[in-house]
Every structure is written in structure tokens, then in C-alpha cells.
Amino acid sequence: MTRVRTLFGIALIMGLNAMLTSMPAAAKSGGIKFAPDYSDMRGFNYNPISAKNGDDKWISYNHAEVDRDMGYAERLNLNAVRMFLSYKAWLADRAGYDQKLKDFTRTAFAHHIGVMFVVVGGPQGMMPDLFEESGKPKLREYAQDLARAVGSEPGLSMWDAANEPDWVHPPAALPNTNQPQRIKAARFMAQALKEFDRNTPITIGCMMLDCTQETADVVDVLSHHDYSQTRAQIDADIVRAQKMSADLKKPAINSEMACVGRANPYDIELEEHNKAHMGWMIWELMIAQYWGNVHGILYANGTVRDPSIVAALFGFYRNRGRDIVMEQSDREGITSGVLQDAQKWIANPSPDWFDGMVIAETEANTLEAAQLVSMRDLPTRKVELLRAAPPNIPALRLLIQQFSDELAANAIPGETPLHRYYTPHVPH
């Protein structure tokens, strides 16, 4: 009996091992320091929706909001957050600021999310003499206080010494650029952080890979940003970053990517980086105030702007190949039937509000389910906004006509409307 149990145990372990090796690797929890590579990094840049700007998110820090949003990130299987600091907020209240940093780090870590703090932002957010010799003691003092505040926190996984020091305002008028000074300040801050915190890796979030190469000697992790317009451009950056990583024997990550306003879809960026096994951080988790019209996944209530982004976070991507199956909304006469109902309702001089809303919702659901229209302003949203207001027959007539016009091309001529057999009478 003992031998049978032993053999069964061995078989069970072998089976579990085989199953686990065939499964995609799960993302590590946050707080990993000095990893040999960060290919499993699934990160996001973070700005709370309530924050008016980069300083306000620390001045008006809201623990409950951070905890809620980190909970969303955990549900999305994300494991790293990149958070910009505020030198001005630190100057205004150093003790309070340090406590907020600790709270943020611990709150994120409680949701298995490691924290990367960006120390030096744009020059306008730092001391006026950032590029002068007189600014260096201030930078060192800031670095020392940050290290003292959260350097020993297990949730702190990385320091980003400076964000995009190679960025210049387009068009890059050469006489006005401060790029060399910004890179110099980034290198100085990287060295200061290393002086005060030898337990946390350092990176510099460069905009371009030339900057990554230029600052490689003062960092532990190579970092760049990508907002390319084609897959070929995205892949070229990944290949170059990975070659640089191999040559310099330092891990590489992408700490900013994805923007709907730059021909740079989230799902494509995620697909290409996942295929290349390169760690990434999207910009950004929440649909926040400043960047919300071109960035962000989630609203405050946890609803999403674009489900394809969420699908891509879990490794499922849009089919852009030859083997797609086009939806046919009128296969069983549903479209033909609702179009008939719609025209009768529109022609009625005294139409019933409730019946019209049923028609509008049916048309809206058909348009969305078969992906027949743009989804940036959902047809069902238009219906719900109309339903929430006092009855407005002219507005409803216009909406039904709009939906009918969009559906008409998808009706099959001569199709028997079978929708009445599928849809029972809806009581008022």
C-alpha cells in the first residue's frame, strides 16, 4: 500500500509539473528587486482621477482612491506601478509627504504591486536652479530624504531617477533645447539615489533609446518609452533594446507605451511586447484628468473604455488575420423585424414612448453585438441617457431613425422577421 501511495505521489507531482510548465507563466508579485530580467513586468503609470495635476495627487493624496485603483490593477493581473513624485509637494510638507509615500508603497504592495517612483520630472516641477551647481545639494537632499522614507519598504521595487531627460518641446529648436542639461541632471540624481539606497535598482525613463545608451552606465535597469505608429517600428525598438540589454548585461524594460492619440493602440503594443517577452508599463491605468482623452483603461467605477485593452492584458488579441467570421445580424430575421417595427413607430403620429424605447434598445443592442458601428459613443449609452431623462418623443424618433439607417445595409432582403418568436412581449 505504501508503495502504491508513493508511486501515486510521484505521478501526481510529475503531472502537476507538466501542467505547470505548459501554462503561461504567472506574473510575479510586486517588490522584486534586482531581477536578472523583468520580462514578466506588467506595469502601469498611475494618476488618480481626482488629481488636477502632478503636484495635486500628493498634496491632496487620497488613500481610499489609491486602494480602490490598486485593487482594479490587481484584478487585471498587473504587478508594477510607475508613479511620479512631486518636489513641490515635498517642499510644502516634508513629514506629511514622506508618510504619503509610505502609504502609497504599502497600499500598492498589499495588492501585490511593486512601486517605481519617478524622482525628477520636467524642469518646471523642480527647483529653479536645477541645471546649476547650486541645485545639486538640493537634489542630494531630496534623494536622501526619499531613501530614508521608503528605501527599506519591501514594496519599493525601483527608482526612476528622471523622466524623459531627452525630451525637447517639438519642434526641437536647437538653440532652445535643454536636453544636455536634463540628461546631466538625470545622471546626477541616479548617482545620488545609488549613494543613499544601495538596496533598490535605478533606472532612467528615457524617451528614446539613444538616451538609454547614454545613461546606461549609471543605472541598473535600462528603460525607454515607445509610442510608435506601426508594428515594425515597435518591433525595431524592442529588438534594439534587447540587444543593448545583452551587450551591457543589464535588464531592459519599456516604462511607457500606448496612446490612442498617437496611432499607438494598447492591444498592439501589448501583443508585440508580450511576443518578445519584454517587460512593459502602459500609460496609464485610469482615465485621468490631464491625459484622459488619449490614455487610460478604467473609469472610477471600474468600467472600461475599450474591452480590447482588457482582453490584451490577459493575452487575447483582436483577430486581424484572414480567418475572421463576419457577424450576420439578420441571420434569423432579427434586424429585418426591428426595422419594420421602427418604421411603423416612426410613421405613427402618436407613438408610444415605452414601445419606442424597446425598439431603440433592440436596435442599439444589434449594432453593438454585431460591431456594426463605432463604439466610442455606445448606442446603448445613447438609449440609457434618453431613458434617464423625461420622455422626449422627437429625440427618440431621431435616435430610432439614426439606428435604422445604420442597420439597413445589414438587413437581408426578403428575410422573414422571426424576432417575434424569440422576443416575448415586453410589459409596460
N, C-alpha and C positions, 0 to 999 in steps of 0.2 A: 504493500500500500504506500509506504514511504517513497519507494522508487517511482511509482506511478505519479504521486504528487510532485516529486522532483522533476520528472520529465514534463509534466503538465506546466510547471512553473517556468521551466526553460523555454518551452514552446510559446507560452504566453508572453514572456519577455521578448523573445525573438519576433513574435508577431507585432507587439507594440512598437518595437524598434523599427520594423519595416514600415508600419503605418506612419510613424512619426517622420521617418526620412522621406516618405512620399508626399507629405503635407508641406504646403508653403511655410517657410519659417515665420514664426510669430515675432512681432516687433518686441524688442526688449523694453523693459520699463525704463523710465527716465533716470537721470542721475548718473549715467555711465560716464566715467572719466578715463581719458587716455585709452580709448578703444583702439585696437590695431586698425580697424576701419569702421566707418559709420554708414555702411551700406544699408543698414536696417533703420536709419533715422527717417522718421515720418513726422516732420515738424510743420509748424505754422508760425507766422508772425502774428502778433496779437495787439489789437487796440480795442479797448472796451467801447461798446456802442455809446455809453453815456458820456465819454470823454470828448471834449470840444477840440482838444489838441494834445500834442505830446507831453506838455507840462501838466495839463489838467488831469490826465489819467493818474498822476501821482499826487497832485495837490488834493484832488477830490477822490482819492482811492476808495473803491467800494468792494469790500471783501465778499459780500454776498454775490455780486455780479461776477467777480472773478471765479468764485467757486462754481457758480452755475455754468459759466462758459468752459471751464476746465472739465466739468462733467460732460458737456457736449463733446469736447475733444476726446475724452476717454472713450465715449461711445463710438466715435469714429476711428478708434484704434490708433490715434496719434500719440506720439511719445516724446515730443520735444516742442518747446515754445521759445521763440525769439522775441524779446521784449526790450524796447528802447527805454533807457533811463533818462532822467531829466536833471541836468546840472542846476538849473534854476530852482527846481523844487527842493533839491538838496541844500542849496544856499539858504532858502527860506526857512527850513526846519530840519536840521540835520538829524536830530534824535528821532523825530517822527518819521522822517524819510527812511531811516535805517530799519525801523520797525515794520514799515510797509514792505520793504524789500524782503524781510524775513517772512512776513505773512504770505506774500506772493509766492516765494520759493517753496514754502511748506505746503501751501494750498495746491500748487501745481503737482508737487511730488506726491501728495496724498492721492492724486488721480493718476499716478504712475507716469508723470510727465516731467522730464528734465528741463532745466531752465538755462537759456543762453541770454545773458544781459548784454545789450549794446551800450557801450560806455560813451563814446564821443559821436554825437550826431553831426548835423550841419553846423558850420561856424556860428550861425546866428543863435544857436541854442547854447553856446558855450561862453567862456569868458571873452571879453573884447580883445584881450591880448593873446588869444590862442596861438598865434603864429610868432609871438615874440619870446625872447628869453625869459621875460618876466612871467610868462604863462606857464612855464614848466613846473615851478614849485606848486602851483595851483593844481595842475594835472596830477602830480605825485600825491598831493594831499587827498585829492578825490579818490585816486586809486587805493590809497592806504585805507581810507575810511570804508570803501566798498568791500575790500578784502576782509577788514575787521568785522563788518556787519554780516556778510553771508558767505565768506570764503570757506568756512567749515561746514556749511549746510550740505547735507548729502544730496539735496535736490538740485544744487548748482552743478551743471554739467560742463559749462564752457563760458568764457568771457569773449565777447566780440569787441575788440579794442576800439574799432571805429567803423562806421557805416559809410561805404562807398566814398572813400577818400579820393578816388579817381574821377568822381563826378564833377562835371562843369556844366553851367547853365547853357542849354542849346540856344542858338548856335554858339559853339565854343570859340569865342573871340579870344585869340591867343594873348593879347596884351592884358586881358582882364581875368585870366584864369588863375585860380589859387590852388590848382591841383598839386604842384610840388610841395607847397606848404602843408596841404591837408595830408598828404602821404607821410610827410615828415612827422606831423603830429600823431598820426596813427601808429607809426613805428615807435615813437616815444611812449605812447600810452601802453602799447603791447609790452614793452620792456619794463615799464613801471608796474604793471599788473603782475608780471612774472616775478618781480622783486618781492612783492608783498604777498603773493599767493602762488606757491610752487605746487599746490595740490590740484589746480584746475587748469585744463588746457586753454590755450589762447588761439583765437583766430582773428582775422580782419575781413569783414564782409565787403569784398571788392566788387565793383560793378562789372569790371572786365578782367579777363584772365591775365592781361599784361600786368595789372596791379597785383594780382595774386602772385605772379612770379617775382615781382619787385619786392614784395613784403614777406616772401616765404621764409627768409632766414630768421625772422623774429616771431614766428607763430609755430604752433604745434599741429594745427589743422588748417589746410588750405580751403579757401572759401571764395565763391564767386556767385554772381546773380545772372539769371538768364530770362530775358523777355523776347526771345527770338520769334520771327514770324513764320518760319517753316520748320518742318521736321528735320530737314537736312542741316539747318543752322543749329537747332537744338542738339542734334547728334554730334555735330562737329565740336561744339563746346564741351560736351561730355567726354568725347574722345581725348581732346586736348587736356582737360582737367585730369583725367585718369592717367594719361601719360606723364603729366607733371607730377602726379602723386607717386607713380612708380619710380620716376627718376630721382625725386627728392626724398623718397621713403617717408612720406607724410600723408595721412589720410586726407581725402578731399570730399567736400560737400557743396551742394548748391543751397545757399541760405535765403534766397528769394527767387520766386518764379510764379508765373501765371497771372495774366491780366486780360480781361475781355476787351479792353480798350486798346490793346497793342497787337491784335491778331495773334494772341498767345493763349489758346484755350487751356483751361485747367486739365481736362481729361487727356489732352495730347501731351502736355508736359509730364504729367504723372505716368502715362504709359511709356514714354521714352526713357524716363529716369528709372522706372522700375525694371524695364527690359535690360538696362545697362547696369543694374544693381548699384545705383548711386544714390546716396542719402540726399534728402531734399527737405526744404521748408517752403511751403506756399505762402504767398501774400494774398489774403490773410484769412483768419478763421471767421471773424464776424463782419457783417456788412455795416461797417462803422461810418462815422460822420464824414471824415475827410475823403477817404478813398472809396466809399461805398458804391458809387456809380460805375466803377470798373473793377472792383475787387470784393472778395468776401463770399462765404458759403452760407452762413447762418444769420437769421434774424434773432432778435432777443427771445422770442417764444419757441425757438428750436425748429421753426420751419425753414425750408431751404429755397434758394433762388433757382437752382438748376440741379435736378436729381442726377444728371450725368456726372457731376463732380463727386457726389457721394458714392456713386457706383464705382468710379475710378479709384477712389480711396480704398475700396475693397477689392480692387483688381479686376473689375468688369468694365469694359470699354465699348463705346459705340462701334457697331459693325459698319465699316467703311469699305468693305470688300464687294466682290461680285455676287456673293451668295445671299443677298438680303431677300426677304419676302415682303413685298409691299402690302400694307393693310388694305382691305376692301370693306369699307364701312357699310356698303349696301348689299353684302352677300345674301342677307336674309330679308332684305326689303326695309330695314330699319330707317335708312336715310330717305328712301322714297316716301315712306309713310309719314315721317315727321315733316318733310317738305310739303306734303299735301295738307297736313294739319295746319302748318304755318300759314299757307296761302289762304285757307278758309278763315283763319283767325284774323289775318290782316284785312281781308275783304269785309269782315263783319263790322257794320257801323257802330255796334255797341258790344265790343268783345269783352269776355270775362277775364278779369285780371289774373285770377288763380290759374285758369286754363292756359293763359299766355305764358305764365311763369313756368308751367310744366313743359310747354313747347320749347321755351328758351333754354331751360336746363338740359333738356334732351339733346337739343342741337349743340349746346356747348360741350356736353359730355362726348358726343360723337366727334366733334372737331378735335378735342384733346386726346381721346383714346386712340384715334387713327392718325394723330400727329399731322393734321391737315393744315394747321396754321402756325404762325409764330407763337411761341409760348412765353414770351417776355411779359405780356399782359394777358393772363389766362382768361379764356372765355368764361369759365366758371366764376372767376373773380368778378367779372362784369355783372354776371347774374346775381351773385351774392350782394354786391353793392346796391343793385337795384332793389333787391328783396328787402334790404335793411332800411330803405327809405320809404316814405309814404307812396302809395300806388301812383304811378305815372304812366298812363296808357301811351301817350305819344313817344316817350322814351323807350318803352318796351316794344312798341311797334318798330321803331328804328333798329333796335338790337336784334329782333327776330329777323328783320329783312337783311341785316348785315350777315347774320349767321347763315341764312338761307342762301344768300349769294355765294358765300364761301363753300357751302356744301353742294351746291347744284352740280358742279362739274364731276362730283363723285357718285352721283346717282346713276343707276343702271336703267336705261330706257326700257319701259315695259315691265319692270320688276314689280311683282305683286307685294304690296305693303303687308308684311307679316308681323310688323311690330305690335299690332293689336293683340296677337296671340301670346306675345312674350310679356307685355306690359299690362298688368291689371289696371282697372280704373282707379285713379288716384282720388281719394275723398278730399273734399274741401276742408 
